[in-house]
């Protein structure tokens, strides 16, 4: 069975709070993303608990180091039973290739994707770190590198999805964070938090996104399961 299209970001400071929240959701409606904050606080045990609970887990640690170190990290992540993991495309071709080869070719291996340009960054931020291209062009170049290195897809802003879908084809995974329900984006008093290049669930899926990563619109909702269902309804509408 394919993983759910929606992936909820478990951005919590400890395992107890994260697992308590996960029990309010259901694996049929969402996968779960474990990022740096939760993994640093709780370690591999929280990932294994979520996997045993039936969830498709996206381990979002953005590995970025020398090729051998990243390859070993990917093997360790695969051993946890995660559905998907990521590396940073700026690590270069050798690192990307080593990461992909470390996972082997078994049908049930984790999917591996590369981060292109963080959704918190805009053109001025890229200039400061020496990237003169605008975000869309930089993401395009990094996505092509990831695909050429054998990876399954990339993390990209929903605003870059149409371009990357056209250049990378229908089977390349495009995982889009920076997702905000249409009602939230439409209300000016609702902040986009630290995400700057954002989109609605419907617009992102219509443009060709494979999976949507959603955090605070679900984790801060009074009824997270109802919030998930509303987002599914928004996509289906």
GIGIVEN-V989176 format. One record per backbone hydrogen bond with DSSP energy under -0.5 kcal/mol. CO is the residue of the C=O (numbers start at 1). NH is the residue of the N-H. If there is no record, write none. Layout:
BEGIN
co	nh
CO	NH
CO	NH
END
This chain:
BEGIN
co	nh
5	212
6	31
7	214
8	10
8	33
9	11
10	12
14	18
15	19
16	20
17	21
18	22
19	23
21	24
22	25
26	29
26	30
31	8
32	34
32	58
33	10
33	35
34	60
35	39
36	40
37	41
38	42
39	43
43	46
43	47
44	48
45	49
46	50
47	51
48	52
49	53
50	55
51	54
55	57
56	32
56	58
57	59
57	83
57	84
58	34
58	60
59	61
59	86
60	36
63	88
66	70
67	71
68	72
69	73
70	74
71	75
72	76
73	77
74	78
75	79
76	80
77	80
77	82
78	81
83	111
84	59
85	113
86	63
87	89
87	115
88	91
89	92
92	96
93	97
94	98
95	99
96	100
97	101
98	102
99	103
100	103
101	104
106	109
111	85
112	152
112	153
113	87
114	155
115	89
118	121
119	196
119	197
122	125
122	126
123	127
124	128
125	129
126	129
126	131
127	130
130	132
134	138
135	139
136	140
137	141
138	142
139	143
140	144
141	145
142	146
143	147
144	148
145	149
146	151
147	150
152	173
153	114
154	156
154	175
155	116
157	160
157	161
158	161
160	164
161	165
162	166
163	167
164	168
165	169
169	172
173	154
173	175
174	176
174	210
174	211
175	156
175	177
176	213
177	158
178	199
181	184
181	185
182	186
183	187
184	187
186	188
187	190
189	191
192	195
196	198
199	180
200	204
201	205
202	206
203	207
204	208
204	209
205	208
211	176
212	7
212	214
213	179
214	9
215	218
215	219
216	220
218	221
223	227
224	228
225	229
226	230
227	231
228	232
229	233
230	234
231	235
232	236
233	237
END
